Amino acid sequence: MHTDSDIQRFLGVDFANVSIERLAAELERLSRSAAFSFVVTPNVDHLVLLHDEESEIAELFRQACAAACFRLCDSRVLKILARSLGVPLEVVTGSDLTAYLFKRGKLDGKTVALIGGDAAMQEELGLRYPAVGIVQHIPPMGVLNNPDAIDKIEEFLANSQSEYALFAIGAPQSEIIALRCQSAGRSRGVALCVGASIEFLLGRKPRAPIWMQRLSLEWLFRLLSEPRRLARRYLIVAPRIFWIVWRF
């Protein structure tokens, strides 16, 4: 398990500073546990929400992030901001972690519960990674405002008894419902809140070229790829992080 020396606190969040290789080994251990745990991958958007002091959803999100077994820095922009304050952060994005687990065979022979996606996603993953046992539950849109749908996710995960779970229903829904599943105490293994990582893995959405990732411009690539969907996130919400850093 990670030690206190692996933790770097930035903007009130205790980030785990571990390599992806060591993280995969820790997840393998957690996947065999009878208890349920989950991993969150905060990015700029998430940090802005975490510092919203008026939103009830933000409070639930804070509780979920605090309860996670690992909080991984998902943003190279956050890494730059942290470094400016003398805080070293290791970046392990949800997309990189998901790809690493699938492509390196870390999930082979495991049951992996996928929460979210569409009806074709399970088949696509099965064809590409036949050694991984994929089971899927597709909740309705707006699940966070649907108590019955949340109950069905918790029931599905408990019944699947999967070693790994992938929450692909977006933040803060994934994290808050993962906490709900943990609190219910009926599930096992480890879950990852991975956003659009499966879509990147399957090539449905392109990832930024490596040079853009290294220059911390992956956000720009995504904005140009999906301007209508992401304009508000990157041009209105995300810039609030600079005020939060200055105030902190």
PAMIDO-739459 format. One record per residue (C-alpha): residue in three letters; x, z, y. Coordinates in steps of 0.2 Angstrom, whole numbers, plus 5000, padded with zeros to 4 digits. Each point is the difference from the previous one (the first is absolute). Layout:
PAMIDO-739459
AlaXZY ...
end
This chain:
PAMIDO-739459
Met500050005000 His500649975018 Thr500850155008 Asp499950065018 Ser501649905004 Asp499149844996 Ile498650045014 Gln500149945017 Arg498750065013 Phe499549875013 Leu498450015011 Gly499450154989 Val500149904984 Asp501250054986 Phe500749844994 Ala500949994983 Asn501749925002 Val500349934982 Ser500549834994 Ile498849894991 Glu500950024984 Arg499950195000 Leu498250005006 Ala499649894985 Ala500850134988 Glu499050145009 Leu498449904998 Glu500349974981 Arg500150194998 Leu498450035010 Ser499149864991 Arg500250114984 Ser499350155008 Ala498350074996 Ala499750045018 Phe499649875013 Ser501149965015 Phe500149865013 Val501249915011 Val499749945018 Thr500949885010 Pro499850035019 Asn500349865012 Val499849995019 Asp498149984999 His499950164989 Leu501150105011 Val498949965015 Leu498450054990 Leu500950164995 His500250055018 Asp498249975005 Glu499450185004 Glu498249965001 Ser499649894985 Glu499250094985 Ile500849864989 Ala501750035007 Glu499850184995 Leu499649954982 Phe501449885000 Arg501250145006 Gln499550104985 Ala500249864988 Cys501849965007 Ala500550184999 Ala499450014982 Ala500949854994 Cys501550024988 Phe501049875010 Arg499849945018 Leu501049845001 Cys500549915016 Asp499149834999 Ser500649935017 Arg501749955007 Val499450025017 Leu499750194996 Lys501850004993 Ile500649935017 Leu499050135010 Ala500650144989 Arg501849955001 Ser499850005019 Leu499650194998 Gly501450034988 Val498950004984 Pro500649894986 Leu498549924990 Glu500249914984 Val498749855000 Val499149984983 Thr498549895004 Gly498450004989 Ser500249824997 Asp501850014994 Leu499650154989 Thr498649914992 Ala501049854997 Tyr501450104993 Leu498950094987 Phe499249844994 Lys501549895000 Arg501350124992 Gly498850054986 Lys499750175006 Leu498249994996 Asp500249914983 Gly499050094987 Lys499050105013 Thr498250005005 Val499949965018 Ala498350035009 Leu499749895015 Ile498850065012 Gly499549855012 Gly500449825000 Asp498849864993 Ala499449954983 Ala501449884998 Met501450125004 Gln500050094983 Glu500149834990 Glu501449945012 Leu501050164997 Gly499749994982 Leu500649824998 Arg501650045010 Tyr500450174993 Pro499250004982 Ala500950164995 Val499150105013 Gly498250064996 Ile499049975015 Val498350085003 Gln499049975016 His498650085010 Ile499449905015 Pro499150125013 Pro498949935014 Met500649985017 Gly499950155011 Val500350124986 Leu500550145010 Asn498250015007 Asn499349994983 Pro500050174990 Asp499349914984 Ala501449875001 Ile501350135002 Asp499350104985 Lys500149844989 Ile501849975005 Glu500450184995 Glu499049984983 Phe500949834997 Leu501750075002 Ala499650164990 Asn499449894986 Ser501449885000 Gln501350134997 Ser501349885007 Glu501850045002 Tyr500049915017 Ala498749965013 Leu500049875014 Phe498950045015 Ala499749835009 Ile498650045011 Gly500950025016 Ala500550165011 Pro499450135002 Gln498749974986 Ser501349994986 Glu500950165005 Ile498450105004 Ile499249954983 Ala501650034991 Leu500050185006 Arg498250014995 Cys500549954982 Gln501450125000 Ser498950145006 Ala498749964986 Gly501450044987 Arg499449874987 Ser501349875002 Arg501849994994 Gly501549905004 Val500649935017 Ala499149895013 Leu500749895014 Cys499149965016 Val500649825001 Gly498949915012 Ala500249814999 Ser501550014988 Ile499149924985 Glu499649855011 Phe501849985005 Leu500650034981 Leu498849864995 Gly500549885014 Arg498350005008 Lys500750065016 Pro501849955005 Arg501350135005 Ala501149985015 Pro501749914996 Ile501450124996 Trp500849975017 Met498450055009 Gln499950164990 Arg501850045004 Leu499749985018 Ser498450114999 Leu498949865004 Glu498950004984 Trp498650065012 Leu500149845010 Phe500049894985 Arg498450084994 Leu499249995017 Leu500449825001 Ser499349974982 Glu498450095003 Pro499750015019 Arg498250035000 Arg500050154988 Leu501650085006 Ala500149975019 Arg499250175004 Arg501150094988 Tyr501649945006 Leu499649965018 Ile498950155005 Val500150144987 Ala501949994995 Pro500750015017 Arg499350175002 Ile501550064989 Phe501149995015 Trp499050135009 Ile499950114985 Val501949994998 Trp500350045019 Arg498850145000 Phe500750084984 
end
